[in-house]
Amino acid sequence: MNSLRRRLFILLVVASGVIWVAAVIWISSWSRFEVQHVLDTRLQEAARMVHSLVSSSDIDAARKNGTFASVDYDKQLSCQIWSLDGDLMARSSGAPDESIALNEDGFGDREVNGEAWRVYTIIDPEKGVRVVVGDRVGLRDRLVRDLIAGLLIPAALVLPVFGFLIWFSLGRGLRPLNRMAGDITARDAEDMRAIDAEDAPSEVRPLVDALNGLFGKVDAARRHERELTAFAAHELKTPLAGLRMQAQVARAAKDDAMRDQALRQILVSVDRTDRLVRQLLTLARLEAGSEKLSREPVIIGEVLRDVIAGLTKGGNTTIDPALDQLSAKTNAETLHLILRNLQENAVQHAGSNGAVHWRMTPEGNGLAIEDNGPGVREEDLELLTRRFYRGHDNKASGTGLGLTIAAMAAKRLGASLTFENMADGQGFRVSVEPL
C-alpha cells in the first residue's frame, strides 16, 4: 500500500539523516581544529614557561658536570633542553633521548623512532639553549576522538526518539485527512454531499475542492440521467400507445379505406418513435464521447445538399451559392449531424408552407439557417438547447432533442450555436460559428 504517512516519514528521516551527517562532519572538523588549536597554545605556553626558568648559570653548571637532568613534567607533554652545540642539557621523564627539536623557532611536526610528534621550539642565542616542548600526535588524535564521540554518541541515541516523534507527528497531522477518508467511505453511492473542508489543512484544500466539484458534476449527471429516462419514457409512451391503438383499429377495420388510414398512422408513429430513439442514441453517444475527432477539409454547400437529400421532409429549402465556396477543416460526420438536426428543426417549426434558407454568416467563418416561422419568445431563447424543450406553447410535434444534439455536436467541433429572431418579427435564425 502506497502510504502517504510512510512516504513523508521516509522523506523526513532521510532529510534529517543528511542534515545529521553534515552536522557530524562539521562538528568533527570544527572540534579537531579547536582541539589542535588549544593543544598548540598549551605547547607554546609550556615552552615559554620552561624557557623563562632556564638561566645561563644552569647551563654552565650542566656543562661543567657533563650530565643532564631528568625532570618530572606533565605526563602528556615532553620537554627537552639542548645547548646550541647539540648537547642535551635536560629532559622530562617522558621525553625520548633523541632530539625532537626543530632547527627554527615555532611549531612543527617531527617523527622520532616511528612516532609522530607535534612540537614547539624556542631558540635563544643569548642563553645558548634550544627549548622544545612536544606531545605525541597519537595522544592528540585519541583526545579528539574521545571528544567527538562524547558529542556524537548522545546525538545518535536521540535519532530513534526523533524518528518516533516524526512518525507520531505525521499521524496527528494527517488525522483530518483520515477523518475525511472515513466520512467518504461511510457514504452510500447516492450521497453526493460536499465534503466539509473546515478542518482540512490548507495543503489538502485543493483536493477537497476538486472532490466537491467532482461530486457536483456526478450529481448533475445523475439528475440528467433521471430526467432523460423520465422524458424518454414519457415520449415513447405516446407513439407506442398510438401504435397499439392504430393496430387495433386496423385489425377491426371493416373496409380497406379505414385499414389504410390506420396503417398510415402506424407508419407515422413508427417514424416518430424511430426518430426519438435515434436522437436518444445520438445524445448518449455525444455525452459519452471523449475521443479526439479527425478533421479534413470539406465544402459546406456539398454537406448541406447531402443532408437535405437524405431527409424525407426537405421543405422549401434554398442554399446560398456562397456556401459552395465555404470550406472548413472539420469532422464531416459531426458537421452532418449538426446540419441535419438544424434542418429538421427549421422545417418542423416553419410549417408546411414555410421556407428555409441557408447562408453564410457576415463574418464569413460560419453559416446560418433562417426560416419564416413564428419565431421564439425572447425569454425562451436560452432554453432552446435544454433536453425535450419544445417551446412555450408546446405545440410542436418534435422530440425537443434536435437543438440539444446540434449544440453538443457543435461544442465538440469548437463551435457554438446562436439563436435570434428575425428583425421583422417573422422568422428565426440559428448561426453556427466558427467552423
C-alpha positions as CSV (number, residue, x, y, z in Angstrom):
1,M,0.0,0.0,0.0
2,N,1.3,3.4,-1.0
3,S,1.1,5.2,2.3
4,L,1.4,9.0,2.4
5,R,2.4,8.8,6.0
6,R,5.2,6.3,5.2
7,R,6.4,8.3,2.3
8,L,6.6,11.6,4.3
9,F,8.3,9.7,7.2
10,I,10.9,8.3,4.8
11,L,11.5,11.7,3.2
12,L,11.8,13.5,6.6
13,V,14.0,10.8,8.1
14,V,16.3,10.8,5.0
15,A,16.4,14.6,5.0
16,S,17.2,14.6,8.8
17,G,19.8,12.0,8.3
18,V,21.5,14.0,5.6
19,I,21.5,17.1,7.9
20,W,22.7,15.0,10.7
21,V,25.6,13.5,8.7
22,A,26.5,17.0,7.5
23,A,26.4,18.2,11.1
24,V,28.7,15.3,12.2
25,I,31.2,16.2,9.5
26,W,31.2,19.8,10.5
27,I,31.4,19.1,14.2
28,S,34.2,16.7,13.7
29,S,36.2,19.2,11.6
30,W,35.5,22.1,13.9
31,S,36.3,20.0,17.1
32,R,39.5,18.8,15.6
33,F,40.6,22.3,14.6
34,E,39.7,23.7,18.0
35,V,41.4,20.9,20.0
36,Q,44.5,21.3,17.9
37,H,44.5,25.0,18.5
38,V,44.1,24.6,22.2
39,L,46.9,21.9,22.4
40,D,49.2,24.1,20.3
41,T,48.6,27.0,22.6
42,R,49.4,24.8,25.6
43,L,52.6,23.7,23.8
44,Q,53.6,27.3,23.2
45,E,52.9,28.4,26.8
46,A,54.7,25.4,28.3
47,A,57.8,26.1,26.1
48,R,57.8,29.8,27.1
49,M,57.5,28.9,30.8
50,V,60.4,26.4,30.6
51,H,62.5,28.9,28.7
52,S,61.8,31.6,31.4
53,L,63.0,29.3,34.1
54,V,66.3,28.4,32.4
55,S,69.3,30.6,33.3
56,S,72.8,30.9,31.9
57,S,74.3,29.6,35.2
58,D,72.2,26.5,35.0
59,I,73.6,25.8,31.5
60,D,77.2,26.4,32.6
61,A,76.8,24.1,35.6
62,A,75.3,21.4,33.4
63,R,78.3,21.7,31.0
64,K,80.8,21.5,33.8
65,N,79.2,18.4,35.3
66,G,78.7,16.8,31.9
67,T,75.4,15.4,32.9
68,F,71.8,16.2,32.1
69,A,68.9,16.4,34.4
70,S,65.8,14.4,34.2
71,V,62.8,16.4,35.4
72,D,59.3,15.2,36.2
73,Y,56.9,17.1,34.0
74,D,53.4,16.9,32.6
75,K,52.9,13.2,31.5
76,Q,51.2,14.3,28.3
77,L,54.0,16.8,27.4
78,S,57.6,16.1,26.8
79,C,60.3,18.7,27.3
80,Q,63.9,18.8,26.1
81,I,66.6,21.5,26.7
82,W,69.5,21.4,24.3
83,S,72.6,23.5,24.0
84,L,73.2,25.2,20.7
85,D,76.2,22.9,20.5
86,G,73.8,19.9,20.3
87,D,74.2,18.6,23.8
88,L,71.2,17.5,25.8
89,M,71.1,19.6,28.9
90,A,67.8,18.4,30.4
91,R,64.7,16.5,29.6
92,S,61.4,15.4,31.2
93,S,60.9,11.8,32.2
94,G,58.6,11.1,29.3
95,A,60.8,12.6,26.6
96,P,62.8,10.5,24.2
97,D,66.6,10.5,24.2
98,E,66.6,11.6,20.6
99,S,66.1,15.2,19.8
100,I,62.6,16.3,18.9
101,A,63.6,19.9,18.4
102,L,63.4,21.9,15.2
103,N,66.1,24.0,13.7
104,E,63.9,27.1,13.8
105,D,61.5,28.7,16.2
106,G,57.8,27.8,16.2
107,F,55.6,24.9,15.6
108,G,56.5,21.8,13.6
109,D,56.0,18.1,13.2
110,R,58.7,15.5,13.9
111,E,58.9,11.8,13.7
112,V,61.2,10.0,16.3
113,N,61.5,6.2,16.4
114,G,58.5,5.8,14.2
115,E,56.3,8.0,16.4
116,A,54.8,11.3,15.2
117,W,55.3,14.4,17.4
118,R,53.9,17.9,17.5
119,V,56.5,20.3,18.9
120,Y,57.1,23.9,19.7
121,T,60.8,25.1,19.7
122,I,62.4,28.2,21.2
123,I,66.0,29.0,20.2
124,D,67.8,31.5,22.5
125,P,71.3,32.5,21.3
126,E,71.9,34.7,24.4
127,K,71.4,31.8,26.8
128,G,72.8,29.3,24.2
129,V,69.9,26.9,24.5
130,R,67.2,25.4,22.4
131,V,64.0,24.6,24.4
132,V,61.4,22.2,22.8
133,V,58.1,21.0,24.2
134,G,56.1,18.4,22.3
135,D,53.4,15.9,22.6
136,R,52.6,12.7,20.8
137,V,50.2,13.0,17.8
138,G,48.6,9.7,18.8
139,L,47.6,11.1,22.1
140,R,46.2,14.1,20.4
141,D,44.1,12.0,18.0
142,R,42.8,9.9,20.8
143,L,41.7,13.1,22.7
144,V,39.9,14.4,19.6
145,R,38.2,11.0,19.0
146,D,37.1,10.9,22.6
147,L,35.7,14.4,22.5
148,I,33.8,13.8,19.2
149,A,32.5,10.5,20.5
150,G,31.3,12.3,23.6
151,L,29.3,14.7,21.4
152,L,28.0,12.3,18.8
153,I,27.0,9.2,20.8
154,P,24.2,11.1,22.6
155,A,23.1,12.6,19.3
156,A,23.0,9.1,17.7
157,L,20.9,7.8,20.7
158,V,18.4,10.6,20.1
159,L,17.8,9.6,16.5
160,P,15.3,6.8,17.3
161,V,13.4,9.1,19.5
162,F,13.4,11.7,16.8
163,G,12.1,9.2,14.3
164,F,9.3,8.2,16.7
165,L,8.4,11.9,17.1
166,I,8.3,12.4,13.3
167,W,6.0,9.3,12.9
168,F,3.7,10.4,15.7
169,S,3.5,14.0,14.4
170,L,2.7,12.8,10.9
171,G,-0.1,10.7,12.3
172,R,-1.5,13.7,14.2
173,G,-1.1,16.0,11.2
174,L,-2.9,13.5,8.8
175,R,-5.7,12.9,11.2
176,P,-8.1,15.4,9.4
177,L,-7.4,13.7,6.1
178,N,-8.1,10.3,7.7
179,R,-11.4,11.6,9.1
180,M,-12.4,12.8,5.6
181,A,-11.5,9.5,4.1
182,G,-13.6,7.7,6.7
183,D,-16.5,10.0,6.1
184,I,-16.4,9.4,2.3
185,T,-16.0,5.6,2.8
186,A,-19.1,5.5,5.1
187,R,-21.3,7.2,2.5
188,D,-23.6,5.3,0.2
189,A,-23.5,5.6,-3.5
190,E,-26.3,8.2,-3.7
191,D,-24.7,10.6,-1.2
192,M,-23.1,13.4,-3.2
193,R,-23.0,16.0,-0.4
194,A,-19.9,18.3,-0.4
195,I,-17.1,17.4,1.9
196,D,-16.8,19.7,4.9
197,A,-13.4,21.3,4.4
198,E,-13.4,23.5,7.5
199,D,-10.8,21.3,9.4
200,A,-8.9,20.3,6.2
201,P,-5.2,21.5,6.1
202,S,-4.6,24.2,3.5
203,E,-2.4,21.8,1.5
204,V,-5.4,19.4,1.2
205,R,-7.9,22.1,0.4
206,P,-7.4,22.0,-3.4
207,L,-8.0,18.2,-3.3
208,V,-11.2,18.7,-1.2
209,D,-12.4,21.4,-3.6
210,A,-11.7,19.1,-6.6
211,L,-13.6,16.3,-5.0
212,N,-16.5,18.5,-4.2
213,G,-16.5,19.7,-7.8
214,L,-16.5,16.1,-8.9
215,F,-19.4,15.2,-6.6
216,G,-21.3,18.1,-8.0
217,K,-20.7,17.0,-11.6
218,V,-21.7,13.4,-10.8
219,D,-24.8,14.6,-9.0
220,A,-25.7,16.8,-12.0
221,A,-25.1,13.9,-14.4
222,R,-27.3,11.6,-12.4
223,R,-30.1,14.2,-12.4
224,H,-29.7,14.5,-16.1
225,E,-29.9,10.7,-16.5
226,R,-33.0,10.5,-14.4
227,E,-34.6,13.4,-16.4
228,L,-33.6,11.7,-19.6
229,T,-35.1,8.4,-18.6
230,A,-38.3,10.0,-17.4
231,F,-38.7,12.1,-20.5
232,A,-37.8,9.3,-22.8
233,A,-40.3,7.0,-21.1
234,H,-42.9,9.7,-21.4
235,E,-42.1,10.5,-25.1
236,L,-42.1,6.8,-26.1
237,K,-45.3,6.2,-24.3
238,T,-47.3,8.4,-26.7
239,P,-46.2,6.8,-30.1
240,L,-46.3,3.3,-28.6
241,A,-49.8,3.9,-27.4
242,G,-50.7,5.2,-30.8
243,L,-49.2,2.2,-32.4
244,R,-51.3,-0.1,-30.3
245,M,-54.5,1.8,-30.9
246,Q,-54.0,2.1,-34.7
247,A,-53.1,-1.6,-34.8
248,Q,-56.4,-2.4,-33.1
249,V,-58.2,-0.1,-35.5
250,A,-56.6,-1.8,-38.5
251,R,-57.4,-5.2,-37.1
252,A,-61.1,-4.2,-36.5
253,A,-61.5,-2.3,-39.8
254,K,-64.4,-3.4,-41.9
255,D,-63.2,-1.8,-45.1
256,D,-59.9,-1.1,-46.9
257,A,-60.0,2.7,-46.5
258,M,-60.2,2.5,-42.7
259,R,-57.5,-0.1,-42.7
260,D,-55.2,2.0,-44.9
261,Q,-55.7,5.1,-42.8
262,A,-54.8,3.1,-39.6
263,L,-51.7,1.7,-41.3
264,R,-50.6,5.2,-42.4
265,Q,-51.0,6.4,-38.8
266,I,-48.9,3.4,-37.7
267,L,-46.2,4.4,-40.0
268,V,-46.3,8.0,-38.6
269,S,-45.9,6.6,-35.1
270,V,-43.1,4.3,-36.2
271,D,-41.3,7.2,-37.8
272,R,-41.7,9.4,-34.7
273,T,-40.5,6.5,-32.5
274,D,-37.6,5.8,-34.8
275,R,-36.5,9.5,-34.7
276,L,-36.8,9.7,-30.9
277,V,-34.8,6.5,-30.4
278,R,-32.2,7.6,-32.9
279,Q,-31.9,11.0,-31.2
280,L,-31.6,9.5,-27.8
281,L,-28.8,7.2,-29.0
282,T,-27.1,10.1,-30.6
283,L,-27.4,12.2,-27.5
284,A,-25.9,9.3,-25.4
285,R,-23.0,9.0,-27.8
286,L,-22.2,12.7,-27.7
287,E,-22.3,12.8,-23.9
288,A,-20.0,9.8,-23.6
289,G,-17.7,10.7,-26.5
290,S,-14.3,11.9,-25.4
291,E,-12.2,10.6,-28.3
292,K,-10.4,13.2,-30.5
293,L,-12.3,13.8,-33.7
294,S,-10.4,13.6,-37.0
295,R,-10.7,16.6,-39.3
296,E,-10.4,17.1,-43.0
297,P,-11.3,19.9,-45.5
298,V,-15.0,19.8,-46.5
299,I,-17.2,22.1,-48.7
300,I,-20.1,23.3,-46.6
301,G,-22.5,23.5,-49.5
302,E,-21.9,19.9,-50.5
303,V,-22.5,18.7,-47.0
304,L,-25.8,20.7,-46.9
305,R,-27.1,19.2,-50.1
306,D,-26.3,15.7,-48.9
307,V,-28.2,16.4,-45.6
308,I,-31.3,17.7,-47.4
309,A,-31.2,14.9,-49.9
310,G,-31.3,12.4,-47.1
311,L,-34.4,13.8,-45.4
312,T,-37.9,12.8,-46.3
313,K,-39.1,16.3,-45.5
314,G,-36.7,18.8,-47.0
315,G,-39.3,21.5,-47.1
316,N,-38.9,24.6,-49.3
317,T,-35.2,24.9,-48.7
318,T,-32.7,27.1,-50.5
319,I,-28.9,27.4,-50.2
320,D,-26.8,30.5,-50.7
321,P,-24.4,29.7,-53.6
322,A,-21.6,31.3,-51.5
323,L,-21.7,28.2,-49.3
324,D,-20.3,26.2,-52.2
325,Q,-17.2,28.3,-51.8
326,L,-17.0,28.0,-48.0
327,S,-14.5,25.3,-46.9
328,A,-13.7,24.2,-43.4
329,K,-11.3,21.7,-41.9
330,T,-13.7,19.8,-39.6
331,N,-15.2,16.4,-38.9
332,A,-17.6,15.7,-41.7
333,E,-19.8,13.2,-39.8
334,T,-20.3,15.6,-36.8
335,L,-21.0,18.6,-39.1
336,H,-23.5,16.5,-40.9
337,L,-25.2,15.7,-37.6
338,I,-25.4,19.4,-36.7
339,L,-26.8,20.5,-40.1
340,R,-29.4,17.6,-40.2
341,N,-30.8,18.5,-36.8
342,L,-30.9,22.2,-37.6
343,Q,-32.7,21.5,-40.9
344,E,-35.2,19.2,-39.3
345,N,-35.9,21.7,-36.6
346,A,-36.4,24.6,-39.1
347,V,-38.7,22.6,-41.3
348,Q,-40.7,21.4,-38.3
349,H,-41.2,24.9,-36.9
350,A,-41.6,26.8,-40.2
351,G,-44.8,24.8,-41.1
352,S,-46.0,23.1,-44.2
353,N,-45.8,26.3,-46.3
354,G,-42.7,27.7,-44.6
355,A,-39.4,28.5,-46.3
356,V,-35.9,27.6,-45.1
357,H,-32.7,29.4,-46.3
358,W,-29.1,28.6,-45.6
359,R,-26.5,31.4,-45.9
360,M,-23.0,32.4,-44.8
361,T,-22.6,34.5,-41.7
362,P,-21.5,38.1,-42.1
363,E,-18.1,37.2,-40.6
364,G,-17.5,34.6,-43.3
365,N,-16.5,31.8,-40.9
366,G,-19.8,30.1,-40.3
367,L,-23.3,29.5,-41.6
368,A,-26.8,30.3,-40.6
369,I,-30.2,28.8,-41.2
370,E,-33.3,31.0,-41.4
371,D,-37.0,30.1,-41.5
372,N,-40.1,32.2,-41.8
373,G,-41.9,30.6,-38.9
374,P,-43.4,32.4,-35.9
375,G,-40.0,32.6,-34.1
376,V,-39.4,32.1,-30.4
377,R,-40.2,34.3,-27.3
378,E,-37.1,36.2,-26.2
379,E,-37.2,34.7,-22.7
380,D,-37.2,31.2,-24.2
381,L,-34.0,31.7,-26.3
382,E,-31.7,30.4,-23.6
383,L,-33.8,27.3,-23.1
384,L,-33.7,26.0,-26.6
385,T,-30.8,23.6,-26.0
386,R,-32.4,22.1,-22.9
387,R,-33.4,18.5,-23.4
388,F,-37.0,17.9,-24.5
389,Y,-37.8,21.6,-24.5
390,R,-40.3,22.3,-27.3
391,G,-41.2,25.9,-26.8
392,H,-43.5,27.9,-24.6
393,D,-46.7,26.9,-26.4
394,N,-45.7,23.2,-26.5
395,K,-47.5,22.8,-29.8
396,A,-44.5,21.4,-31.7
397,S,-44.6,17.8,-32.6
398,G,-40.9,17.2,-32.4
399,T,-39.0,15.5,-29.6
400,G,-37.3,18.5,-28.2
401,L,-33.8,17.0,-28.7
402,G,-32.7,18.3,-32.1
403,L,-31.2,21.6,-30.9
404,T,-29.7,19.9,-27.9
405,I,-27.9,17.4,-30.1
406,A,-26.8,20.2,-32.5
407,A,-25.4,22.3,-29.7
408,M,-23.5,19.4,-28.1
409,A,-22.1,18.3,-31.5
410,A,-21.1,21.9,-32.3
411,K,-19.3,22.1,-29.0
412,R,-17.2,19.1,-29.9
413,L,-16.1,20.9,-33.0
414,G,-15.2,24.0,-31.1
415,A,-18.2,25.9,-32.4
416,S,-21.4,27.3,-30.8
417,L,-25.0,28.0,-31.7
418,T,-26.5,31.5,-31.7
419,F,-30.3,31.9,-31.6
420,E,-32.1,35.1,-32.6
421,N,-35.5,36.2,-34.0
422,M,-35.5,38.0,-37.3
423,A,-35.6,41.8,-37.3
424,D,-39.1,42.0,-38.7
425,G,-40.5,39.6,-36.1
426,Q,-41.3,36.9,-38.7
427,G,-38.8,34.2,-38.8
428,F,-36.0,32.6,-36.8
429,R,-32.2,32.3,-37.3
430,V,-29.7,29.8,-35.9
431,S,-26.0,30.5,-36.6
432,V,-23.1,28.0,-36.3
433,E,-19.7,29.5,-35.9
434,P,-16.7,29.3,-36.1
435,L,-16.3,26.4,-38.4
